[in-house]
Protein backbone atom coordinates (compact mmCIF):
# COMPACT_ATOMS: atom_id res chain seq x y z
CA UNK A 1 0.00 0.00 0.00
CA UNK A 2 1.42 3.35 -1.01
CA UNK A 3 0.74 6.48 1.02
CA UNK A 4 0.92 9.98 -0.41
CA UNK A 5 2.63 11.88 2.39
CA UNK A 6 1.84 15.25 0.81
CA UNK A 7 -1.95 15.04 0.59
CA UNK A 8 -2.76 12.71 3.47
CA UNK A 9 -3.58 14.57 6.69
CA UNK A 10 -1.51 13.70 9.76
CA UNK A 11 -4.31 11.99 11.73
CA UNK A 12 -5.01 9.69 8.79
CA UNK A 13 -1.34 8.77 8.49
CA UNK A 14 -0.90 8.06 12.19
CA UNK A 15 -4.06 5.94 12.15
CA UNK A 16 -2.76 3.92 9.19
CA UNK A 17 0.61 3.37 10.85
CA UNK A 18 -0.98 2.51 14.20
CA UNK A 19 -3.23 -0.07 12.52
CA UNK A 20 -0.29 -1.48 10.56
CA UNK A 21 1.78 -1.84 13.73
CA UNK A 22 -1.18 -3.45 15.48
CA UNK A 23 -1.51 -6.03 12.70
CA UNK A 24 2.23 -6.75 12.81
CA UNK A 25 2.04 -7.28 16.58
CA UNK A 26 -0.87 -9.68 16.12
CA UNK A 27 1.15 -11.67 13.59
CA UNK A 28 4.04 -11.97 16.03
CA UNK A 29 1.73 -13.09 18.85
CA UNK A 30 0.12 -15.64 16.55
CA UNK A 31 3.55 -17.01 15.59
CA UNK A 32 4.56 -17.37 19.23
CA UNK A 33 1.29 -19.10 20.15
CA UNK A 34 1.70 -21.44 17.18
CA UNK A 35 5.25 -22.21 18.32
CA UNK A 36 4.16 -22.92 21.90
CA UNK A 37 1.28 -25.13 20.77
CA UNK A 38 3.40 -27.14 18.35
CA UNK A 39 5.45 -29.52 20.49
CA UNK A 40 7.55 -30.59 17.50
CA UNK A 41 8.80 -27.06 16.88
CA UNK A 42 12.37 -26.13 17.55
CA UNK A 43 13.54 -22.69 18.74
CA UNK A 44 15.71 -22.48 15.62
CA UNK A 45 12.77 -20.97 13.75
CA UNK A 46 13.15 -17.82 15.84
CA UNK A 47 16.39 -16.18 14.81
CA UNK A 48 17.90 -13.81 17.32
CA UNK A 49 18.95 -10.41 15.98
DSSP file (Angstrom, degrees, kcal/mol; ACC not computed):
  #  RESIDUE AA STRUCTURE BP1 BP2  ACC     N-H-->O    O-->H-N    N-H-->O    O-->H-N    TCO  KAPPA ALPHA  PHI   PSI    X-CA   Y-CA   Z-CA
    1    1 A X              0   0    0      0, 0.0     2,-0.4     0, 0.0     0, 0.0   0.000 360.0 360.0 360.0 126.7    0.0    0.0    0.0
    2    2 A X        -     0   0    0      2,-0.0     2,-0.5     0, 0.0     0, 0.0  -0.773 360.0-156.2 -98.2 142.2    1.4    3.4   -1.0
    3    3 A X        -     0   0    0     -2,-0.4     2,-1.0     5,-0.0     3,-0.1  -0.965  13.3-139.0-119.6 128.6    0.7    6.5    1.0
    4    4 A X     >  -     0   0    0     -2,-0.5     4,-2.1     1,-0.2     3,-0.1  -0.751  16.1-168.3 -85.5 105.7    0.9   10.0   -0.4
    5    5 A X  T  4 S+     0   0    0     -2,-1.0    -1,-0.2     1,-0.2     8,-0.1   0.725  80.0  57.6 -67.8 -21.5    2.6   11.9    2.4
    6    6 A X  T  4 S+     0   0    0      1,-0.1    -1,-0.2    -3,-0.1    -2,-0.0   0.921 116.4  27.7 -79.6 -43.6    1.8   15.2    0.8
    7    7 A X  T  4 S+     0   0    0     -3,-0.1     2,-0.3     2,-0.1    -2,-0.2   0.805  97.8  93.9 -89.8 -28.9   -2.0   15.0    0.6
    8    8 A X  S  < S-     0   0    0     -4,-2.1     2,-0.0     1,-0.1    -5,-0.0  -0.467  77.1-124.4 -70.5 128.0   -2.8   12.7    3.5
    9    9 A X     >  -     0   0    0     -2,-0.3     4,-2.0     1,-0.1     3,-0.4  -0.338  23.6-111.0 -66.8 152.1   -3.6   14.6    6.7
   10   10 A X  H  > S+     0   0    0      1,-0.2     4,-2.9     2,-0.2     5,-0.3   0.887 114.4  53.7 -52.4 -48.8   -1.5   13.7    9.8
   11   11 A X  H  > S+     0   0    0      1,-0.2     4,-2.0     2,-0.2    -1,-0.2   0.888 109.0  50.3 -58.7 -37.9   -4.3   12.0   11.7
   12   12 A X  H  > S+     0   0    0     -3,-0.4     4,-2.4     2,-0.2    -1,-0.2   0.937 111.7  48.0 -64.0 -46.0   -5.0    9.7    8.8
   13   13 A X  H  X S+     0   0    0     -4,-2.0     4,-2.7     1,-0.2     5,-0.2   0.939 111.7  48.0 -60.2 -48.9   -1.3    8.8    8.5
   14   14 A X  H  X S+     0   0    0     -4,-2.9     4,-2.5     1,-0.2    -1,-0.2   0.873 111.5  51.8 -63.0 -35.2   -0.9    8.1   12.2
   15   15 A X  H  X S+     0   0    0     -4,-2.0     4,-2.6    -5,-0.3    -1,-0.2   0.921 110.3  48.5 -65.7 -43.2   -4.1    5.9   12.1
   16   16 A X  H  X S+     0   0    0     -4,-2.4     4,-2.6     1,-0.2    -2,-0.2   0.936 114.6  44.8 -61.2 -47.0   -2.8    3.9    9.2
   17   17 A X  H  X S+     0   0    0     -4,-2.7     4,-2.7     2,-0.2     5,-0.2   0.888 112.4  51.7 -66.5 -38.3    0.6    3.4   10.8
   18   18 A X  H  X S+     0   0    0     -4,-2.5     4,-2.4    -5,-0.2    -1,-0.2   0.934 112.2  46.2 -63.4 -45.1   -1.0    2.5   14.2
   19   19 A X  H  X S+     0   0    0     -4,-2.6     4,-2.5     2,-0.2    -2,-0.2   0.917 112.2  51.1 -62.8 -43.4   -3.2   -0.1   12.5
   20   20 A X  H  X S+     0   0    0     -4,-2.6     4,-2.3     1,-0.2    -2,-0.2   0.929 111.4  47.0 -59.7 -46.7   -0.3   -1.5   10.6
   21   21 A X  H  X S+     0   0    0     -4,-2.7     4,-2.6     1,-0.2    -1,-0.2   0.899 110.4  53.7 -62.0 -40.8    1.8   -1.8   13.7
   22   22 A X  H  X S+     0   0    0     -4,-2.4     4,-2.2     1,-0.2    -1,-0.2   0.917 109.3  47.6 -59.8 -44.8   -1.2   -3.4   15.5
   23   23 A X  H  X S+     0   0    0     -4,-2.5     4,-2.1     2,-0.2    -1,-0.2   0.892 110.8  51.5 -65.3 -39.5   -1.5   -6.0   12.7
   24   24 A X  H  X S+     0   0    0     -4,-2.3     4,-2.1     1,-0.2    -2,-0.2   0.925 109.4  50.4 -61.8 -44.3    2.2   -6.7   12.8
   25   25 A X  H  X S+     0   0    0     -4,-2.6     4,-2.5     1,-0.2    -2,-0.2   0.900 108.6  52.3 -60.5 -41.3    2.0   -7.3   16.6
   26   26 A X  H  X S+     0   0    0     -4,-2.2     4,-2.6     1,-0.2    -1,-0.2   0.904 107.5  52.3 -62.2 -40.6   -0.9   -9.7   16.1
   27   27 A X  H  X S+     0   0    0     -4,-2.1     4,-2.4     2,-0.2    -1,-0.2   0.918 109.9  48.6 -60.6 -44.0    1.1  -11.7   13.6
   28   28 A X  H  X S+     0   0    0     -4,-2.1     4,-2.3     2,-0.2    -2,-0.2   0.926 111.8  48.8 -62.8 -45.4    4.0  -12.0   16.0
   29   29 A X  H  X S+     0   0    0     -4,-2.5     4,-2.6     1,-0.2    -1,-0.2   0.911 110.8  51.1 -60.2 -43.2    1.7  -13.1   18.8
   30   30 A X  H  X S+     0   0    0     -4,-2.6     4,-2.6     1,-0.2    -1,-0.2   0.909 109.2  50.9 -61.9 -42.1    0.1  -15.6   16.5
   31   31 A X  H  X S+     0   0    0     -4,-2.4     4,-2.4     2,-0.2    -1,-0.2   0.924 111.2  47.8 -60.8 -45.0    3.6  -17.0   15.6
   32   32 A X  H  X S+     0   0    0     -4,-2.3     4,-2.7     2,-0.2    -2,-0.2   0.917 112.3  48.6 -64.2 -43.8    4.6  -17.4   19.2
   33   33 A X  H  X S+     0   0    0     -4,-2.6     4,-2.6     1,-0.2    -1,-0.2   0.920 111.5  50.4 -61.3 -43.1    1.3  -19.1   20.1
   34   34 A X  H  X S+     0   0    0     -4,-2.6     4,-1.7     1,-0.2    -2,-0.2   0.915 111.1  49.4 -60.1 -43.1    1.7  -21.4   17.2
   35   35 A X  H  < S+     0   0    0     -4,-2.4     6,-0.3     1,-0.2    -2,-0.2   0.915 112.2  47.0 -62.9 -44.8    5.3  -22.2   18.3
   36   36 A X  H  < S+     0   0    0     -4,-2.7    -1,-0.2     1,-0.2    -2,-0.2   0.891 113.7  48.3 -65.6 -38.9    4.2  -22.9   21.9
   37   37 A X  H  < S+     0   0    0     -4,-2.6     2,-1.0    -5,-0.2    -1,-0.2   0.779  97.6  75.9 -73.7 -26.3    1.3  -25.1   20.8
   38   38 A X    ><  -     0   0    0     -4,-1.7     3,-1.6    -5,-0.2    -1,-0.1  -0.748  61.7-170.9 -93.0 102.2    3.4  -27.1   18.4
   39   39 A X  T 3  S+     0   0    0     -2,-1.0    -1,-0.2     1,-0.3    -2,-0.1   0.707  82.9  60.0 -66.2 -19.5    5.4  -29.5   20.5
   40   40 A X  T 3  S+     0   0    0     -3,-0.1    -1,-0.3     2,-0.1    -5,-0.1   0.575  82.6 109.9 -85.4  -8.2    7.6  -30.6   17.5
   41   41 A X    <   -     0   0    0     -3,-1.6     2,-0.4    -6,-0.3    -6,-0.0  -0.251  57.4-147.3 -66.4 153.5    8.8  -27.1   16.9
   42   42 A X    >   -     0   0    0      1,-0.0     3,-1.7     0, 0.0     4,-0.2  -0.936  22.3-121.4-119.5 148.5   12.4  -26.1   17.5
   43   43 A X  G >  S+     0   0    0     -2,-0.4     3,-1.5     1,-0.3    -2,-0.0   0.590  98.7  88.3 -62.8  -9.1   13.5  -22.7   18.7
   44   44 A X  G 3  S+     0   0    0      1,-0.3    -1,-0.3     3,-0.1    -3,-0.0   0.749  73.4  69.5 -64.2 -21.8   15.7  -22.5   15.6
   45   45 A X  G <  S+     0   0    0     -3,-1.7     2,-1.0     1,-0.2    -1,-0.3   0.825  89.8  68.3 -65.3 -28.4   12.8  -21.0   13.7
   46   46 A X  S <  S-     0   0    0     -3,-1.5     2,-0.4    -4,-0.2    -1,-0.2  -0.788  78.3-158.4 -96.3 102.4   13.2  -17.8   15.8
   47   47 A X        -     0   0    0     -2,-1.0     2,-0.3     2,-0.0    -3,-0.1  -0.626  13.0-130.9 -82.0 132.1   16.4  -16.2   14.8
   48   48 A X              0   0    0     -2,-0.4    -1,-0.0     1,-0.1    -2,-0.0  -0.612 360.0 360.0 -81.4 141.5   17.9  -13.8   17.3
   49   49 A X              0   0    0     -2,-0.3    -1,-0.1     0, 0.0    -2,-0.0   0.498 360.0 360.0 -64.5 360.0   19.0  -10.4   16.0
